[in-house]
Amino acid sequence: MDIVKRDRFIALWKKYFNDAELPVAFYYSKENNNATIVKKAVGHICLIAQLGRVRRGESLCFLPDSVGCGGGKYYLGYSEGMREGFEYFLSHGENEPRCERYKRTPEQVNALLKTLPNLPKKGDCLVFKRWDLLTEQDEPEAVFFFTTPDVLSGLFTLAGFDSAKQEAVIAPFGAGCTSIIYYPYREQLEGTQRAVIGMFDPSARMCLPDNLLSFAVPITKFMEMIDQMEESFLITGTWKVIQKRI
């Protein structure tokens, strides 16, 4: 990690976003890099709930057995496929005691899963560190914010500042962990570099305050965004009005 760039963003973030929460960076590695290894999961537990510790300043490293959600294991690259009957769980089915009904039919779920290939990893250690705690040995793949609407507005607009595309930011359907890990990591690997708005999953929202959504950015794109902050709308009177509310 470029420490000069890390500190430059912290200063600019404070300048334009006041005391808004810093982002969390993540990457796959063969080592935990001084992050606390999360113990083996017992029963079902949502990754989103556990990330509160990272947001408060504790660096965490997840291993395959640290993840207590079958969907999460797949989306994080720790399993080759979903459990049998998952298509009924996400939609509806007589053999599923609990169905989420997030899709109308099992066939729609199966069609969706075909668009979500298992992504390659650089190791089984999935390391999460708050931005200000990154060191030179860390090599982030992406960052994500948990944001209020005004902060989200700034991030959204900054992501599209250097692009003529209407979709510099996307909001794909998925679990909470897909919006902050799977999709931004995929955008980084594929070089498409789109940012991702998320945390619309009702199951994940139960782990968050009611006023927060997520905004995730591939690290290459994020580095460009940092360089462009002081020539963007952030220096205008319009943003100063919004900034007073942050």
C-alpha positions in Angstrom: 0.0 0.0 0.0 1.2 3.5 -0.9 1.3 5.1 2.6 1.6 8.6 1.2 -1.6 8.0 -0.8 -3.3 6.5 2.2 -2.6 9.6 4.3 -3.5 12.0 1.5 -7.0 10.4 1.3 -7.5 10.7 5.0 -6.7 14.4 4.9 -8.9 15.0 1.9 -11.7 12.9 3.4 -11.6 15.0 6.6 -11.5 18.2 4.4 -14.6 17.4 2.4 -16.6 14.8 4.4 -15.9 16.0 8.0 -16.0 13.1 10.4 -17.7 10.6 8.1 -16.6 7.0 8.6 -13.5 5.9 6.8 -13.7 3.0 4.4 -12.6 -0.6 5.0 -10.2 -2.2 2.6 -10.0 -5.9 1.9 -7.8 -8.4 0.0 -7.1 -12.1 -0.3 -3.7 -13.3 0.9 -1.8 -16.4 2.1 -1.0 -14.6 5.4 -3.2 -12.8 7.9 -0.8 -9.8 7.9 -1.3 -9.0 11.6 -5.1 -9.2 11.4 -6.9 -11.1 14.1 -8.0 -14.5 12.7 -11.8 -14.9 13.2 -12.5 -18.2 15.0 -14.5 -21.0 13.5 -18.1 -20.1 13.0 -20.7 -21.9 15.2 -24.1 -21.9 13.5 -25.3 -19.2 11.0 -23.7 -15.8 11.4 -23.7 -13.0 8.8 -20.4 -11.5 7.8 -21.9 -8.0 7.8 -22.5 -8.2 11.6 -18.9 -9.2 12.2 -17.5 -6.3 10.2 -18.6 -3.8 12.9 -15.4 -4.8 14.7 -13.4 -3.7 11.6 -15.2 -0.4 11.3 -14.3 0.3 15.0 -10.6 -0.3 14.2 -9.9 -4.0 14.7 -8.3 -5.7 11.6 -9.8 -9.2 10.9 -8.8 -12.1 8.8 -11.5 -14.6 7.8 -10.6 -18.2 6.8 -13.0 -20.7 5.1 -14.3 -22.0 8.5 -14.7 -18.5 9.9 -17.7 -17.9 7.6 -21.0 -19.3 9.1 -23.2 -18.7 6.1 -23.5 -21.1 3.1 -24.2 -18.3 0.7 -21.3 -16.2 2.1 -18.9 -19.1 1.6 -19.8 -19.3 -2.1 -19.7 -15.5 -2.7 -16.3 -15.3 -0.9 -14.9 -18.1 -3.0 -14.7 -20.7 -0.2 -17.0 -23.2 -1.8 -17.6 -24.4 -5.3 -21.4 -24.1 -5.3 -24.5 -23.5 -3.3 -26.0 -26.2 -1.1 -28.7 -28.4 -2.6 -32.1 -26.7 -2.6 -30.7 -23.1 -2.3 -32.9 -22.1 -5.3 -35.9 -22.9 -3.2 -34.6 -21.2 -0.1 -34.1 -17.9 -2.0 -37.5 -18.2 -3.6 -40.0 -20.7 -2.2 -40.4 -24.4 -1.9 -42.4 -27.0 0.1 -39.2 -28.7 1.4 -37.7 -25.5 2.8 -38.9 -24.6 6.3 -37.8 -21.0 5.8 -37.9 -19.3 2.4 -36.6 -15.7 1.8 -38.8 -15.1 -1.2 -36.3 -12.7 -2.8 -37.0 -14.2 -6.2 -40.3 -15.4 -7.5 -39.3 -18.8 -8.8 -36.5 -21.3 -8.3 -35.7 -21.2 -12.0 -34.9 -17.5 -11.7 -32.5 -18.2 -8.9 -30.7 -20.9 -10.9 -30.4 -18.5 -13.9 -29.0 -15.8 -11.5 -26.4 -18.2 -10.1 -25.1 -19.0 -13.6 -24.0 -15.3 -13.9 -22.0 -15.5 -10.6 -18.8 -17.6 -11.3 -16.5 -18.5 -8.5 -13.7 -16.0 -8.5 -10.0 -16.7 -8.1 -8.3 -15.9 -4.8 -4.7 -15.2 -3.9 -5.0 -17.2 -0.7 -7.5 -18.4 1.9 -7.0 -15.4 4.1 -9.6 -12.7 3.5 -8.1 -9.6 5.3 -10.2 -6.6 6.3 -8.5 -3.4 7.6 -9.9 0.1 8.1 -8.2 2.5 5.7 -6.1 4.3 8.3 -4.7 1.0 9.6 -3.3 -0.2 6.2 0.5 -0.7 6.1 3.0 -1.0 3.3 2.6 -4.8 3.2 -1.2 -4.6 2.6 -2.4 -4.8 -1.1 -6.1 -4.0 -1.1 -8.3 -5.3 -3.9 -11.2 -2.8 -3.1 -12.6 -0.6 -0.4 -16.1 -0.2 0.9 -17.9 2.5 2.9 -21.0 2.3 5.0 -22.6 5.6 4.3 -25.5 8.0 4.9 -27.3 9.5 1.9 -25.3 12.7 1.7 -21.9 10.9 1.8 -23.2 8.4 -0.7 -24.1 11.3 -3.0 -20.6 12.5 -2.9 -19.0 9.1 -3.5 -21.4 8.3 -6.3 -20.8 11.6 -8.1 -17.0 11.3 -7.6 -17.0 7.8 -9.1 -18.6 9.2 -12.3 -16.5 12.4 -12.5 -14.0 11.0 -15.0 -16.4 8.9 -17.0 -18.8 9.5 -19.9 -20.7 6.3 -19.0 -24.1 6.4 -17.4 -23.2 3.3 -15.3 -20.0 4.2 -13.6 -21.8 2.9 -10.6 -24.0 -0.3 -10.5 -26.4 -1.7 -8.0 -26.7 -5.5 -8.7 -29.0 -7.8 -6.8 -27.2 -9.9 -4.2 -26.5 -10.7 -0.6 -24.9 -8.0 1.5 -21.4 -9.6 1.1 -21.8 -9.6 -2.7 -22.2 -5.9 -2.8 -19.1 -5.1 -0.7 -16.8 -8.0 -1.6 -17.9 -10.2 -4.6 -18.9 -7.5 -7.1 -16.1 -4.9 -6.4 -13.5 -7.7 -6.4 -14.9 -8.9 -9.7 -14.8 -5.4 -11.1 -11.2 -5.1 -10.1 -10.2 -8.5 -11.6 -12.1 -7.9 -14.9 -10.8 -4.3 -15.2 -14.3 -2.8 -15.6 -13.7 -0.6 -12.5 -17.3 0.2 -11.7 -18.3 1.2 -8.2 -21.1 -0.7 -6.4 -23.9 0.6 -4.3 -25.4 -2.1 -2.0 -26.7 -3.3 1.3 -30.2 -3.6 -0.1 -30.5 -7.2 1.0 -33.2 -7.3 3.8 -31.3 -10.1 5.5 -28.1 -8.1 5.7 -30.0 -4.9 6.6 -31.0 -6.4 9.9 -27.3 -6.1 10.9 -27.1 -2.3 10.1 -28.6 0.9 11.3 -31.5 2.0 9.2 -29.7 5.0 7.6 -26.8 3.3 6.1 -26.1 1.8 2.6 -22.8 0.6 1.2 -20.5 2.0 -1.5 -17.7 -0.2 -2.7 -14.9 0.7 -5.2 -12.2 -1.4 -6.9 -8.8 -0.2 -5.6 -7.6 1.0 -9.0 -10.6 3.1 -9.5 -10.4 4.4 -5.9 -6.8 5.6 -6.4 -8.0 7.6 -9.4 -10.9 9.1 -7.4 -8.4 10.3 -4.7 -6.4 12.1 -7.3 -9.4 13.8 -8.7 -11.1 15.0 -5.5 -9.6 18.5 -5.6 -10.7 19.2 -9.1 -14.2 17.9 -8.7 -17.5 19.3 -7.5 -16.1 18.9 -3.9 -14.5 22.3 -4.2 -17.8 24.0 -5.2 -20.3 26.0 -3.2 -22.9 23.3 -3.9 -20.9 20.7 -2.0 -20.2 23.1 0.9 -24.0 23.3 1.5 -24.2 19.5 1.6 -21.0 19.1 3.7 -22.6 21.2 6.5 -25.1 18.4 7.0 -22.5 15.6 7.2 
